[in-house]
Amino acid sequence: MSSRPSPLDLVADVAAICVEPTPAADRAAAVLQRIGEAIPLEAAALSTFDPVEGRHFTVAEVGYSDPVLSYLNDGFVNEDPAFLTMRFRNPRPLRWCDIPNYRNMFSAHEVFIPGGFAEGSTTCLFTRDGRYTGALHLSSDSPLPISDSAVETLIALQRVIAPVMDAMRPPVGHTWTDLLEEAGEAALMTADRRLVTLPGLRRDKWLADDSPLAAELLASAEGAVHGFAWVSPTGRCHEVRRTRLAAGVLVTLREAAAPYRLSPREVQVLTLVATGLGNPDIGLALSLSPRTVATHVEHILAKLGCATRVAAASKAVAEEIVPLPPTTPLLVRT
């Protein structure tokens, strides 16, 4: 009896991966790895579709250059005749060999072949109720196409993988462009308190695992989506935004001036005021004299138009200038 894995083994393994209690981005990467063990390929990618913006965004990939990956999410899904056929007419996965003269069409001739590939396939992903959620792209440097049996396996995987891409969609009323607008760095915070890198997005400085901001985010309340201003160790002010997704919380960071023309030092003082610290303790935390702290507090009250520290702290929390305080109700010492 042969011990060679059957296509059903691949489908069963991918199905098991897709329901694991791990972040969607991790599941997507594991799906690509498992498919690569069963189907010959040099590159693979999973993209999610944002129905509001009508754009695709990569969730996991391996082996593609940035230009090819960018084309897969833009020109290919918008203009390639084979892809449009799969998405809107017949969802059966297509290989290059299935399309007459495909090697001389724009996608293959101008992008994929110069990118080092000689064959490939795409599978459009649909949920059980027929919603399109994204695409699975496979590419090979061999001119030999994947087998007919592999195509049948990809058909079986369409509805298995589709919900994972669904979990990466932005919330209703938002688009990926909105969420990532001008972001210098971004990461996905998972339910198990980890920051996960998203394909094509930086996470190499202030959102790196060993950064003070990462530690602050991971110590925040579970599932918190409160934004705030944050001052980096270099003294620059940044805007931190958090948006809940089905797969976790998207964290974005961009350098930006604080609201109300607050200086970086005033942001630091206000953040500690909102935690309930008095001037002496704030001074110790920031290596400032109590008198200097008092001067900063006076400037903060004037800029925010508040008469008291309590009012300033409440306004700063409500307008997402500072993080949510670690304890509730908010207590502010005079």
C-alpha contacts under 8 A as a table, 3 or more apart, distances in Angstrom:
res1	aa1	res2	aa2	distance
5	P	8	L	7.99
5	P	9	D	6.00
5	P	10	L	7.67
6	S	9	D	5.25
6	S	10	L	6.99
7	P	10	L	5.21
7	P	11	V	6.41
7	P	149	S	7.61
7	P	150	A	7.41
7	P	153	T	5.97
8	L	11	V	5.02
8	L	12	A	5.99
8	L	153	T	7.69
9	D	12	A	5.09
9	D	13	D	6.05
10	L	13	D	5.11
10	L	14	V	6.10
10	L	34	R	7.50
10	L	35	I	7.25
10	L	38	A	7.13
10	L	153	T	7.92
11	V	14	V	5.22
11	V	15	A	6.01
11	V	153	T	7.00
11	V	156	A	6.99
11	V	157	L	6.26
12	A	15	A	5.08
12	A	16	A	6.17
13	D	16	A	5.08
13	D	17	I	6.27
13	D	34	R	7.69
14	V	17	I	5.00
14	V	18	C	6.15
14	V	31	V	5.85
14	V	34	R	7.04
14	V	35	I	7.91
14	V	157	L	7.75
14	V	160	V	7.55
14	V	161	I	7.79
15	A	18	C	5.12
15	A	19	V	6.60
15	A	160	V	5.90
15	A	161	I	7.58
16	A	19	V	5.54
16	A	20	E	6.45
17	I	20	E	5.30
17	I	27	R	6.08
17	I	30	A	7.03
17	I	31	V	6.71
18	C	27	R	5.97
18	C	28	A	7.74
18	C	31	V	7.59
18	C	160	V	7.26
18	C	161	I	6.69
18	C	164	V	6.49
20	E	27	R	7.45
22	T	26	D	6.57
22	T	27	R	6.56
23	P	26	D	5.26
23	P	27	R	6.32
23	P	190	T	5.85
23	P	191	A	7.35
23	P	247	A	5.87
23	P	248	G	7.13
24	A	27	R	4.99
24	A	28	A	6.07
24	A	164	V	5.92
24	A	165	M	7.67
24	A	167	A	6.61
24	A	168	M	6.88
24	A	247	A	5.42
25	A	28	A	5.09
25	A	29	A	6.32
25	A	59	V	5.99
25	A	60	A	6.56
25	A	168	M	7.85
25	A	196	V	7.82
25	A	198	L	7.40
25	A	247	A	7.78
26	D	29	A	5.17
26	D	30	A	6.20
27	R	30	A	5.01
27	R	31	V	6.07
27	R	164	V	7.58
28	A	31	V	5.04
28	A	32	L	6.42
28	A	46	L	6.98
28	A	59	V	6.90
28	A	60	A	5.86
28	A	164	V	7.06
29	A	32	L	5.24
29	A	33	Q	6.32
29	A	60	A	5.30
29	A	61	E	7.05
30	A	33	Q	5.02
30	A	34	R	6.17
31	V	34	R	5.18
31	V	35	I	6.14
32	L	35	I	5.13
32	L	36	G	6.05
32	L	44	A	6.59
32	L	45	A	7.23
32	L	46	L	7.78
32	L	60	A	7.75
32	L	61	E	7.49
32	L	62	V	7.98
33	Q	36	G	5.12
33	Q	37	E	6.47
34	R	37	E	5.18
34	R	38	A	6.83
35	I	38	A	5.31
35	I	39	I	5.91
36	G	39	I	5.27
36	G	40	P	6.29
36	G	41	L	6.19
36	G	44	A	7.97
37	E	40	P	7.43
39	I	146	I	7.13
39	I	150	A	6.98
40	P	140	S	7.11
40	P	146	I	7.17
41	L	44	A	7.28
41	L	138	L	6.44
41	L	139	S	5.60
41	L	140	S	4.60
41	L	141	D	7.58
42	E	63	G	6.10
42	E	138	L	7.80
42	E	139	S	5.91
42	E	140	S	4.89
42	E	141	D	6.51
43	A	61	E	7.46
43	A	62	V	5.36
43	A	63	G	4.16
43	A	64	Y	5.68
43	A	138	L	5.89
43	A	139	S	5.12
43	A	140	S	6.62
44	A	61	E	5.54
44	A	62	V	5.42
44	A	63	G	6.56
44	A	64	Y	7.23
44	A	136	L	7.33
44	A	137	H	5.39
44	A	138	L	4.50
44	A	139	S	6.28
45	A	58	T	7.04
45	A	59	V	7.65
45	A	60	A	5.68
45	A	61	E	4.01
45	A	62	V	6.40
45	A	64	Y	7.94
45	A	136	L	5.82
45	A	137	H	5.16
45	A	138	L	6.80
46	L	58	T	5.99
46	L	59	V	5.70
46	L	60	A	5.37
46	L	61	E	6.29
46	L	134	G	7.29
46	L	135	A	5.79
46	L	136	L	4.71
46	L	137	H	6.50
46	L	165	M	7.90
47	S	56	H	6.04
47	S	57	F	5.25
47	S	58	T	4.18
47	S	59	V	5.29
47	S	60	A	7.13
47	S	73	N	7.51
47	S	134	G	5.27
47	S	135	A	5.37
47	S	136	L	6.71
47	S	165	M	7.07
48	T	56	H	5.54
48	T	57	F	5.40
48	T	58	T	6.34
48	T	59	V	6.52
48	T	133	T	5.83
48	T	134	G	4.27
48	T	135	A	6.81
48	T	165	M	5.03
48	T	166	D	7.00
48	T	168	M	6.58
48	T	169	R	6.77
49	F	54	G	6.94
49	F	55	R	5.84
49	F	56	H	4.50
49	F	57	F	6.55
49	F	132	Y	7.54
49	F	133	T	5.24
49	F	134	G	4.81
49	F	165	M	7.66
49	F	169	R	6.99
50	D	53	E	5.65
50	D	54	G	5.48
50	D	55	R	5.37
50	D	56	H	6.13
50	D	57	F	7.72
50	D	133	T	7.89
50	D	169	R	5.96
50	D	170	P	6.97
50	D	175	T	6.75
50	D	176	W	7.16
51	P	54	G	4.87
51	P	55	R	7.12
52	V	173	G	7.73
52	V	174	H	7.44
52	V	175	T	6.24
53	E	175	T	5.80
53	E	176	W	7.68
53	E	177	T	7.96
55	R	73	N	7.25
55	R	74	D	7.39
56	H	73	N	5.09
56	H	74	D	7.16
56	H	134	G	7.16
57	F	73	N	6.30
58	T	61	E	7.13
58	T	73	N	7.40
58	T	199	P	6.14
58	T	200	G	7.63
59	V	165	M	7.77
59	V	168	M	7.63
59	V	198	L	6.62
59	V	199	P	6.06
60	A	198	L	7.64
60	A	199	P	6.11
61	E	64	Y	7.11
61	E	199	P	7.26
64	Y	68	V	6.18
64	Y	69	L	5.94
65	S	68	V	5.43
65	S	69	L	6.14
65	S	115	G	7.39
66	D	69	L	5.05
66	D	70	S	5.95
67	P	70	S	5.11
67	P	71	Y	6.20
68	V	71	Y	5.07
68	V	72	L	6.21
68	V	111	V	6.42
68	V	112	F	6.89
68	V	115	G	6.74
69	L	72	L	5.10
69	L	73	N	6.52
70	S	73	N	5.31
70	S	74	D	6.29
71	Y	74	D	5.03
71	Y	75	G	5.22
71	Y	76	F	5.84
71	Y	111	V	7.75
72	L	75	G	6.51
72	L	76	F	4.97
72	L	77	V	6.38
73	N	76	F	6.60
73	N	77	V	6.17
74	D	77	V	5.72
74	D	78	N	6.13
75	G	78	N	5.19
75	G	79	E	5.56
75	G	80	D	7.06
76	F	79	E	5.52
76	F	80	D	4.89
76	F	83	F	7.10
76	F	107	S	6.75
77	V	80	D	6.24
77	V	83	F	6.11
77	V	84	L	6.99
78	N	84	L	7.31
79	E	83	F	7.83
79	E	84	L	7.18
80	D	83	F	5.40
80	D	84	L	6.28
80	D	107	S	6.83
81	P	84	L	5.16
81	P	85	T	6.15
82	A	85	T	5.12
82	A	86	M	6.39
82	A	94	L	7.27
82	A	99	I	7.21
83	F	86	M	5.12
83	F	87	R	6.19
83	F	122	T	7.47
84	L	87	R	5.13
84	L	88	F	5.90
84	L	89	R	7.59
85	T	88	F	5.52
85	T	89	R	5.04
85	T	90	N	5.97
85	T	91	P	7.56
86	M	89	R	5.82
86	M	90	N	4.83
86	M	91	P	4.37
86	M	92	R	6.22
86	M	93	P	6.79
86	M	94	L	7.50
86	M	123	T	7.76
86	M	124	C	6.56
87	R	90	N	6.75
87	R	91	P	5.83
87	R	124	C	6.16
87	R	132	Y	7.76
88	F	91	P	7.39
91	P	123	T	7.62
91	P	124	C	6.38
92	R	123	T	7.24
92	R	124	C	7.95
92	R	155	I	6.57
93	P	121	S	6.76
93	P	122	T	5.73
93	P	123	T	4.60
93	P	124	C	6.94
93	P	151	V	6.55
93	P	154	L	7.09
93	P	155	I	6.80
94	L	98	D	6.04
94	L	99	I	7.64
94	L	121	S	5.48
94	L	122	T	5.98
94	L	123	T	7.10
95	R	98	D	5.24
95	R	99	I	7.18
95	R	119	E	7.26
95	R	120	G	5.58
95	R	121	S	4.23
95	R	122	T	6.95
95	R	145	P	6.86
95	R	146	I	7.71
96	W	99	I	5.64
96	W	102	Y	5.86
96	W	103	R	7.21
96	W	119	E	5.90
96	W	120	G	5.91
96	W	121	S	6.52
96	W	145	P	7.54
97	C	100	P	7.10
97	C	102	Y	7.32
97	C	119	E	7.76
97	C	145	P	6.80
99	I	102	Y	5.41
101	N	104	N	5.68
101	N	105	M	6.87
102	Y	105	M	5.05
102	Y	108	A	6.67
103	R	108	A	5.16
103	R	109	H	5.74
104	N	108	A	6.58
104	N	109	H	5.27
105	M	108	A	5.82
105	M	109	H	5.78
105	M	110	E	7.93
106	F	109	H	5.20
106	F	110	E	5.30
106	F	111	V	7.24
107	S	110	E	5.72
107	S	111	V	5.34
107	S	112	F	6.22
108	A	111	V	5.59
108	A	112	F	4.66
108	A	113	I	5.51
109	H	112	F	6.61
109	H	113	I	5.73
109	H	114	P	7.21
110	E	113	I	6.81
110	E	114	P	6.41
111	V	114	P	5.56
111	V	115	G	5.92
112	F	115	G	4.84
112	F	116	G	6.50
112	F	117	F	5.46
112	F	118	A	7.44
113	I	116	G	5.23
113	I	117	F	4.86
113	I	118	A	5.87
114	P	117	F	7.30
116	G	141	D	6.19
117	F	120	G	7.58
117	F	139	S	6.32
117	F	140	S	5.43
117	F	141	D	4.31
117	F	142	S	7.21
118	A	139	S	7.71
118	A	140	S	6.05
118	A	141	D	4.85
118	A	142	S	5.45
118	A	143	P	4.86
119	E	139	S	5.94
119	E	140	S	5.29
119	E	141	D	6.53
119	E	142	S	6.31
119	E	143	P	5.28
119	E	144	L	6.77
119	E	145	P	5.93
120	G	137	H	7.57
120	G	138	L	5.44
120	G	139	S	4.09
120	G	140	S	5.80
120	G	145	P	6.89
120	G	146	I	7.80
121	S	137	H	6.05
121	S	138	L	5.30
121	S	139	S	6.49
122	T	135	A	6.87
122	T	136	L	5.65
122	T	137	H	4.53
122	T	138	L	6.27
123	T	135	A	5.64
123	T	136	L	5.04
123	T	137	H	6.50
123	T	154	L	6.91
123	T	155	I	7.66
123	T	158	Q	7.10
124	C	132	Y	7.32
124	C	134	G	6.21
124	C	135	A	4.53
124	C	136	L	6.46
124	C	158	Q	6.94
125	L	132	Y	5.82
125	L	133	T	5.76
125	L	134	G	5.33
125	L	135	A	5.40
125	L	136	L	7.27
125	L	158	Q	4.84
125	L	159	R	6.42
125	L	161	I	6.95
125	L	162	A	5.00
126	F	129	D	7.76
126	F	130	G	5.41
126	F	131	R	5.25
126	F	132	Y	4.48
126	F	133	T	5.93
126	F	134	G	7.61
126	F	158	Q	6.13
126	F	159	R	5.63
126	F	162	A	5.52
127	T	130	G	5.19
127	T	131	R	5.28
127	T	132	Y	6.65
127	T	133	T	7.23
127	T	158	Q	7.77
127	T	159	R	5.18
127	T	162	A	5.47
127	T	163	P	6.44
128	R	131	R	7.48
128	R	159	R	6.24
132	Y	162	A	7.75
133	T	162	A	5.83
133	T	163	P	7.54
133	T	165	M	5.81
133	T	166	D	5.57
134	G	162	A	6.97
134	G	165	M	6.19
134	G	166	D	7.94
140	S	143	P	7.51
142	S	145	P	7.66
146	I	150	A	6.17
146	I	151	V	7.21
147	S	150	A	5.06
147	S	151	V	6.48
148	D	151	V	5.03
148	D	152	E	6.39
149	S	152	E	5.11
149	S	153	T	6.31
150	A	153	T	4.92
150	A	154	L	6.25
151	V	154	L	5.02
151	V	155	I	6.33
152	E	155	I	5.04
152	E	156	A	6.45
153	T	156	A	5.06
153	T	157	L	6.30
154	L	157	L	4.89
154	L	158	Q	6.28
155	I	158	Q	5.37
156	A	159	R	6.95
156	A	160	V	7.33
157	L	160	V	4.90
157	L	161	I	6.02
158	Q	161	I	5.72
158	Q	162	A	6.12
159	R	162	A	5.19
159	R	163	P	7.31
160	V	163	P	6.87
161	I	164	V	5.55
161	I	165	M	6.92
162	A	165	M	5.35
162	A	166	D	6.29
163	P	166	D	4.73
163	P	167	A	6.30
164	V	167	A	5.21
164	V	168	M	7.00
165	M	168	M	5.32
165	M	169	R	7.02
166	D	169	R	5.51
167	A	245	L	7.19
167	A	246	A	4.86
167	A	247	A	5.26
168	M	245	L	6.72
168	M	246	A	6.46
168	M	247	A	5.82
169	R	245	L	6.99
169	R	246	A	7.44
170	P	174	H	6.04
170	P	175	T	5.93
170	P	176	W	6.27
170	P	245	L	6.01
171	P	174	H	5.72
171	P	175	T	7.71
171	P	244	R	7.23
171	P	245	L	6.05
171	P	246	A	7.96
174	H	178	D	6.35
174	H	179	L	7.01
175	T	178	D	5.13
175	T	179	L	6.28
176	W	179	L	5.02
176	W	180	L	5.96
177	T	180	L	5.24
177	T	181	E	5.61
178	D	181	E	5.25
179	L	243	T	7.78
179	L	252	T	7.68
180	L	183	A	5.28
180	L	186	A	7.67
180	L	252	T	6.74
182	E	254	R	6.45
183	A	186	A	6.74
183	A	252	T	5.81
183	A	253	L	5.38
183	A	254	R	4.73
184	G	202	R	6.99
184	G	252	T	7.54
184	G	253	L	5.77
184	G	254	R	4.90
184	G	255	E	7.30
185	E	201	L	6.47
185	E	202	R	4.79
185	E	203	R	5.24
185	E	204	D	7.69
185	E	205	K	7.92
185	E	206	W	7.76
185	E	207	L	6.87
185	E	252	T	5.86
185	E	253	L	5.25
185	E	254	R	6.84
186	A	197	T	7.47
186	A	198	L	7.42
186	A	201	L	6.10
186	A	202	R	6.15
186	A	203	R	5.93
186	A	207	L	7.27
186	A	250	L	7.22
186	A	251	V	5.48
186	A	252	T	4.32
186	A	253	L	6.21
187	A	195	L	5.91
187	A	196	V	5.52
187	A	197	T	5.15
187	A	198	L	6.02
187	A	201	L	7.70
187	A	202	R	7.98
187	A	203	R	6.48
187	A	207	L	7.27
187	A	250	L	6.00
187	A	251	V	5.29
187	A	252	T	6.66
188	L	194	R	7.94
188	L	195	L	5.49
188	L	196	V	5.00
188	L	197	T	6.58
188	L	198	L	6.92
188	L	248	G	6.35
188	L	249	V	5.64
188	L	250	L	4.61
188	L	251	V	6.01
189	M	193	R	6.33
189	M	194	R	5.47
189	M	195	L	4.54
189	M	196	V	6.27
189	M	248	G	5.62
189	M	249	V	4.96
189	M	250	L	6.22
189	M	251	V	6.92
190	T	193	R	5.41
190	T	194	R	5.34
190	T	195	L	6.47
190	T	196	V	7.26
190	T	247	A	7.06
190	T	248	G	4.78
190	T	249	V	6.59
191	A	194	R	7.45
191	A	222	E	7.83
191	A	223	G	7.52
191	A	248	G	6.08
193	R	218	L	5.94
193	R	222	E	7.98
194	R	218	L	7.17
195	L	207	L	7.99
195	L	209	D	7.27
195	L	214	A	7.72
197	T	201	L	7.16
197	T	202	R	7.52
197	T	203	R	6.30
198	L	201	L	5.65
198	L	202	R	7.91
203	R	206	W	7.24
203	R	207	L	5.23
203	R	208	A	5.52
204	D	207	L	6.41
204	D	208	A	5.05
205	K	208	A	5.28
205	K	211	S	7.21
206	W	211	S	5.50
206	W	212	P	7.38
206	W	213	L	6.18
206	W	214	A	7.12
206	W	232	S	7.66
207	L	211	S	6.21
207	L	213	L	6.42
207	L	214	A	5.35
208	A	211	S	5.47
208	A	214	A	6.59
209	D	214	A	5.98
209	D	215	A	7.65
210	D	214	A	6.88
210	D	215	A	7.35
211	S	214	A	5.29
211	S	215	A	6.54
212	P	215	A	5.14
212	P	216	E	6.25
213	L	216	E	4.95
213	L	217	L	6.11
214	A	217	L	5.11
214	A	218	L	6.12
215	A	218	L	5.21
215	A	219	A	6.15
216	E	219	A	5.15
216	E	220	S	6.33
217	L	220	S	5.23
220	S	224	A	6.82
220	S	326	P	7.43
221	A	224	A	5.38
221	A	326	P	7.73
223	G	244	R	7.60
223	G	248	G	7.78
223	G	249	V	6.87
224	A	242	R	7.65
225	V	241	R	7.52
225	V	242	R	4.65
225	V	243	T	5.60
225	V	244	R	6.41
225	V	249	V	7.11
226	H	241	R	7.20
226	H	242	R	6.22
226	H	320	E	6.49
226	H	323	P	6.68
226	H	324	L	6.84
227	G	239	E	7.57
227	G	240	V	5.41
227	G	241	R	4.55
227	G	242	R	5.77
227	G	320	E	5.20
227	G	321	I	7.29
227	G	322	V	7.52
227	G	323	P	6.65
228	F	239	E	6.15
228	F	240	V	5.34
228	F	241	R	6.86
228	F	320	E	4.79
228	F	321	I	4.60
228	F	322	V	4.64
228	F	323	P	5.28
229	A	237	C	6.73
229	A	238	H	5.64
229	A	239	E	4.76
229	A	240	V	6.00
229	A	258	A	6.32
229	A	267	V	7.19
229	A	320	E	7.48
229	A	321	I	5.22
229	A	322	V	5.81
229	A	323	P	7.77
230	W	237	C	5.71
230	W	238	H	5.14
230	W	239	E	6.29
230	W	240	V	6.80
230	W	267	V	7.50
230	W	268	Q	7.83
230	W	322	V	7.73
231	V	234	T	7.83
231	V	235	G	5.81
231	V	236	R	5.48
231	V	237	C	4.47
231	V	238	H	6.10
231	V	264	P	6.02
231	V	267	V	7.37
231	V	268	Q	6.99
232	S	235	G	5.31
232	S	236	R	5.43
232	S	237	C	6.45
232	S	238	H	7.38
233	P	236	R	7.51
235	G	264	P	6.49
235	G	265	R	7.99
236	R	255	E	7.24
236	R	264	P	6.63
237	C	255	E	6.01
237	C	256	A	5.90
237	C	257	A	5.87
237	C	258	A	6.54
237	C	264	P	5.69
238	H	253	L	6.57
238	H	254	R	5.43
238	H	255	E	4.11
238	H	256	A	4.94
238	H	257	A	6.89
238	H	258	A	7.48
239	E	253	L	5.71
239	E	254	R	5.42
239	E	255	E	6.16
239	E	256	A	5.83
239	E	257	A	7.90
239	E	258	A	7.58
240	V	251	V	7.04
240	V	252	T	5.84
240	V	253	L	4.79
240	V	254	R	6.92
241	R	250	L	7.97
241	R	251	V	5.74
241	R	252	T	5.26
241	R	253	L	6.56
242	R	249	V	6.24
242	R	250	L	5.48
242	R	251	V	4.62
242	R	252	T	6.54
243	T	249	V	5.42
243	T	250	L	5.07
243	T	251	V	6.71
244	R	248	G	6.07
244	R	249	V	4.39
244	R	250	L	6.24
245	L	248	G	5.14
245	L	249	V	5.56
245	L	250	L	6.77
257	A	261	R	7.19
257	A	262	L	7.84
258	A	261	R	6.00
258	A	262	L	5.55
258	A	263	S	7.03
258	A	264	P	7.44
258	A	267	V	7.46
258	A	321	I	7.52
259	P	262	L	6.14
259	P	321	I	7.15
260	Y	303	K	6.01
260	Y	304	L	6.55
261	R	303	K	7.43
262	L	266	E	5.77
262	L	267	V	6.28
262	L	300	I	7.18
262	L	303	K	7.33
263	S	266	E	5.04
263	S	267	V	6.28
264	P	267	V	5.07
264	P	268	Q	6.43
265	R	268	Q	5.07
265	R	269	V	6.27
266	E	269	V	4.99
266	E	270	L	5.93
266	E	296	H	6.07
266	E	297	V	7.59
266	E	300	I	6.61
267	V	270	L	5.08
267	V	271	T	6.01
267	V	321	I	7.91
267	V	322	V	7.61
268	Q	271	T	5.15
268	Q	272	L	6.49
269	V	272	L	5.26
269	V	273	V	6.14
269	V	282	I	6.87
269	V	293	V	7.32
269	V	296	H	7.23
269	V	297	V	7.32
270	L	273	V	4.86
270	L	274	A	6.18
270	L	297	V	7.47
270	L	300	I	7.34
270	L	313	A	7.02
270	L	316	A	7.79
270	L	322	V	7.35
271	T	274	A	5.29
271	T	275	T	6.74
271	T	322	V	5.31
271	T	323	P	7.13
272	L	275	T	5.09
272	L	276	G	6.78
272	L	277	L	5.95
272	L	282	I	6.42
273	V	276	G	5.36
273	V	277	L	5.42
273	V	278	G	6.91
273	V	282	I	7.64
273	V	309	R	7.24
273	V	313	A	6.48
273	V	332	V	6.68
274	A	277	L	7.47
274	A	310	V	7.85
274	A	313	A	4.68
274	A	314	S	7.42
274	A	316	A	7.74
274	A	317	V	7.53
274	A	322	V	7.56
274	A	325	P	6.34
274	A	330	L	7.37
274	A	331	L	7.80
274	A	332	V	6.61
275	T	325	P	5.13
275	T	326	P	6.94
275	T	327	T	7.75
275	T	330	L	7.25
275	T	331	L	7.15
275	T	332	V	6.92
276	G	330	L	7.15
276	G	331	L	5.10
276	G	332	V	3.87
276	G	333	R	5.54
277	L	281	D	5.93
277	L	282	I	6.15
277	L	332	V	6.56
277	L	333	R	6.13
278	G	281	D	5.60
278	G	282	I	6.20
278	G	332	V	7.49
278	G	333	R	5.33
278	G	334	T	6.22
279	N	282	I	5.03
279	N	283	G	6.01
279	N	290	P	5.46
279	N	293	V	5.96
279	N	294	A	6.60
280	P	283	G	5.06
280	P	284	L	6.34
280	P	289	S	7.52
280	P	290	P	5.25
281	D	284	L	5.04
281	D	285	A	6.22
282	I	285	A	5.06
282	I	286	L	6.15
282	I	288	L	7.66
282	I	290	P	7.79
282	I	293	V	7.15
283	G	286	L	5.25
283	G	287	S	5.38
283	G	288	L	4.30
283	G	289	S	5.35
283	G	290	P	5.52
283	G	292	T	7.98
283	G	293	V	6.21
284	L	287	S	5.09
284	L	288	L	6.46
284	L	289	S	7.77
285	A	288	L	7.83
288	L	292	T	6.24
288	L	293	V	6.53
289	S	292	T	5.22
289	S	293	V	6.34
290	P	293	V	4.98
290	P	294	A	6.09
291	R	294	A	5.01
291	R	295	T	6.32
292	T	295	T	5.09
292	T	296	H	6.33
293	V	296	H	5.05
293	V	297	V	6.18
294	A	297	V	5.03
294	A	298	E	6.24
295	T	298	E	5.12
295	T	299	H	6.39
296	H	299	H	5.14
296	H	300	I	6.15
297	V	300	I	4.94
297	V	301	L	6.16
297	V	309	R	7.89
298	E	301	L	5.26
298	E	302	A	6.31
299	H	302	A	5.15
299	H	303	K	6.14
300	I	303	K	5.16
300	I	304	L	6.08
300	I	312	A	7.74
301	L	304	L	5.26
301	L	305	G	5.80
301	L	306	C	4.98
301	L	307	A	6.34
301	L	308	T	7.00
301	L	309	R	7.24
301	L	312	A	6.30
302	A	305	G	5.06
302	A	306	C	6.50
302	A	307	A	7.95
303	K	306	C	7.90
304	L	312	A	6.63
304	L	315	K	7.99
306	C	309	R	7.62
306	C	311	A	5.88
306	C	312	A	5.56
307	A	311	A	6.86
307	A	312	A	7.65
308	T	311	A	5.26
308	T	312	A	6.28
309	R	312	A	4.99
309	R	313	A	5.97
309	R	332	V	7.03
309	R	334	T	7.30
310	V	313	A	5.14
310	V	314	S	6.06
310	V	331	L	7.86
310	V	332	V	5.91
311	A	314	S	5.14
311	A	315	K	6.07
312	A	315	K	5.15
312	A	316	A	6.04
313	A	316	A	5.07
313	A	317	V	6.21
313	A	332	V	7.85
314	S	317	V	5.27
314	S	318	A	6.06
315	K	318	A	5.06
315	K	319	E	5.99
316	A	319	E	5.33
316	A	320	E	5.99
316	A	321	I	4.89
316	A	322	V	5.72
317	V	320	E	5.06
317	V	321	I	6.07
317	V	322	V	5.48
317	V	323	P	6.50
317	V	324	L	6.08
318	A	321	I	7.78
320	E	323	P	6.69
325	P	328	T	7.09
325	P	330	L	6.95
327	T	330	L	6.60
328	T	331	L	7.60
